Amino acid sequence: MDSRQIAEKRADAKIEFQENLYKYLIVNVIIAIICLLFLQSFWLLLFILFFGGFGVLDKFFKAYSIKNHREEMIKRELSKIGE
């Protein structure tokens, strides 16, 4: 893979994470309003916040993973060696 493809892949992952985060926030605000107005309880909201958060965390770790840093470190080391 060349540098452009790697950069595109990282940018796509970050955009996907941001979109997922916005959707998560919007849905939870709507559910919070419903819980406040109709249920007078936040158990449903807490349940969705907790389990829905796993999907957001998954996208976060894919977008900002340690693999990206590892690849950069490998490239730096290879340039120091002279390859």
Residue pairs with C-beta under 8 A, 6 or more apart in sequence:
1 9
6 71
10 63
10 68
13 59
13 62
13 63
14 63
14 64
16 59
16 62
16 63
17 56
17 59
17 60
17 62
17 63
17 64
20 55
20 56
20 59
21 56
21 59
21 60
24 52
24 53
24 55
24 56
27 48
27 52
28 45
28 48
28 49
28 52
31 44
31 45
31 48
32 42
32 45
35 41
35 42
35 44
35 45
36 42
